[in-house]
Amino acid sequence: MRSNVQRIIIFANGELPDLDKARSLLQSDDYILCADGGTRHALALAVRPNLVIGDLDSAEQIALQKYRNEGVTVESYSPDKNETDLQLAIDRAVELNPKQILVMAALGGRLDQTLANIALLSDAKLSTFDVRLDDGVEEIFLCRDQVQVHGRSGDLVSLIPWQGAASEVETKNLKWVLAQETLFPDKTRGISNEMIGDTAAISIGSGLLLVVHRRQL
C-alpha cells in the first residue's frame, strides 16, 4: 500500500555542481532524507530534513545537533555495517512506498562511491519504483522496459547497456535513431545522442539500459 509520501529526496554525500539547478528540483511537499554527510547539502539549500540516517562519520556534529534540537529524527548505525549510508537511505525510502525517489549529490567526489551509487539502481526491489540520481545538471536512471526523458532540444542522452547487452532498443526524438538494435556493454554505440524535442522515448526488449541525461547549461 502506497503511503501519503509522494516523493522522497535523498541527499547523498557527493557533489552538487550548481546549487541553483539543484534547488529548482525541490518541491514544497518533498520528504527529505539525508544520508549522513548529505546533511551539508540540506544546510546549503536551507531545507529541513525529515530523517538523517547513517553511521554519522561524515556529518558535521554541529549540523546533527541543530537537527536534533529541531526535532529531526537521527538514526545512527555502526561504522562496521555492510551497507553504504546511501543504501540505508534508499532502503528506508522504499519502506515509505513513494511514487518517486530522487537521489541528489550521488555523483562526483570519490569514483568508487559514484559507481556504487549508480549500481544501486539495479537492485531488484527498486524495479517497481521511479528512482533517479539527479544533481540538477545530470540525471541517471534505468530503463527496464520503456521510459521517457524530459528536457529540451540539444540535451545529451547516453544509453549504456548495464549488466550485459540490451536488445531491441528503440528511440524517438533522439537525433540518431535506434530501431530494434542491440547495444553491447563493451561498445559505445549509445553514447552522446541528442534530444530533438522536449521529450524523448526509449524502449527495450530485454536487458537493462542506463540512461544518462545531461541538461544544457
Disulfide bonds with the S-S distance in Angstrom:
none
